[in-house]
Amino acid sequence: MTTTHNRWLGGATAVAQVRTTTITGAAAGSTITTRITLEDGSHQEVVTTMTNSTLADQAVIYKNTLDASSLSEFARLTYTVDGTAVTITAGVAGRPFNMSISGTTGSASVSNAATTANAGPNDWNTTANWSQGSIPTADDIVYFTSGSNDVLYGLNQSGINLDQMIIGPGYTGNIGTATAPLQINCDAGGEKGMTLGGSGRYYNIKGDIENVFVTKNLGTLKLANKFQKVYLSGNNVAGLITIDVTSTDNGGCKFIKVSDVSRSCKILIPETSTYVNDIFMDSGRVELSVATRPSSKAIISGSGTLVVKGSGKIDGSGTISTAASSAGVYYKIQLTVDLSGTLTINSDATNELLIGAVTFVDTNTDIATTAQFKQVLAGAGDEAIQLKADTKAGTWIELVSDGSEWYISGSVYAETAPTYEDV
């Protein structure tokens, strides 16, 4: 295995893509379906129906049909005809188009030639954009360390498995678009993977990535597909981060760890992210809209806030475990929907004192009462405040430790009062 270090430069001179389609067979009533596939994998199609048998006439009909289309991707191109050949040119140099013939009927037939390849400052597939003079290949280490040239085209690199990809703070460009992620893999094994620490405002990345290390985020970061471990660390991590683990070959994402991030950092785990296991956080805000994997747990401390939304659950039953008692450790748990399982908050050690009270609102009568707690349970086992299975939206619990005891406050909306049990 040879590892090449390849650095994104961007800024290549823009060259307009040119393609030639030659009509080689046609008869009245036959059709040609022309497709343009976009970066996000969606496509647009135009069907040309022939009305004459002369190939030169059919070429004019083909050109006029494409030229008259109101579809956005076809409207970006220019079309000319010469004999039986139709020349198709990108309207903007540096912006590629992916055109193909997706079907023909009758005696219609064509031949295609890529006359001029696209090149441009934002195209991954432009060799001049890379320090090695060639695009990255398997086992390469790819760097984005300087410059501001976005990566907007040539985003489907799903056939490549890099050793590592590193985005440093000196890079101020964006990668991917709102609808199309950069598709690439970093699954070489060990503790390698992808480091995301750029100064751009938008990153959209999808792939099989061993480990993800986020050290800086200023705007929007979208991560999708398959990960072993995800680390978000440091107060330069802010903005909106979506972690969508939709695939697995090893039991799912082992954990998402959020450490010392900015107070403005919001992490979304959507309902499609079905392969998340443990969540550890001491800062930021996590909004969980899916049930985590069986036997998983959440440990929330410091200023971290976990919000359970939609079908979100920990371990499918709402179990949240605290870290070891330490002065100043703080937890906040909120429910924005009714919980179908039991919400259980487990302490880290036995024989810890739980002091305080929560407001209990009986959802049958709307009468508020106080549920007080001051108890030490003897014997082994984790101590827990267990909120009954019918806990409703609006419930919130706060816990804070002084190093030996836990102080509890909050409001519980339910049909039965919360109890304190040794579980």
Buried (B, 14 or more C-beta within 10 A) or exposed (E): EEEBBBBBBBBBEBBBBBBBBBBEBBEEEBBBBBBBBBBBEEEBBBEBBBEEEEBEBBBBBBBEBBBEBEEEBBEEBEBEBEEBBBBBBBEEBBBBBBBBBBEBEBBBBBEEEEEEBBBBBBBBBBEBBBEEEEBBBBBBBBBBBBBBBBBBBBBBBBEBBBBBBBBBBEBBBBBBBEEBBBBBBBBBEEEBBBBBBBBBBBBBBBBBBBBBBBBBBBBBBBBBBBBBBBBBBBEBBBBBBBBBBEBBEEEBBBBBBBBBBBEEBBBBBBBEBBBBBBBBBBBBBBBBBBBBBEEBBBBBBBBBBBBBBBEBBBBBBBBBBBBEBEEEBBBBBBBBBBBBBBBBBBBBEBEBBBEBBBBBBBBEEEEEEEBEBEEEBEEEEBBBBBBBBBBBBBBBBBBBBBEEBBBBBBBBBBEBBBEBEBB
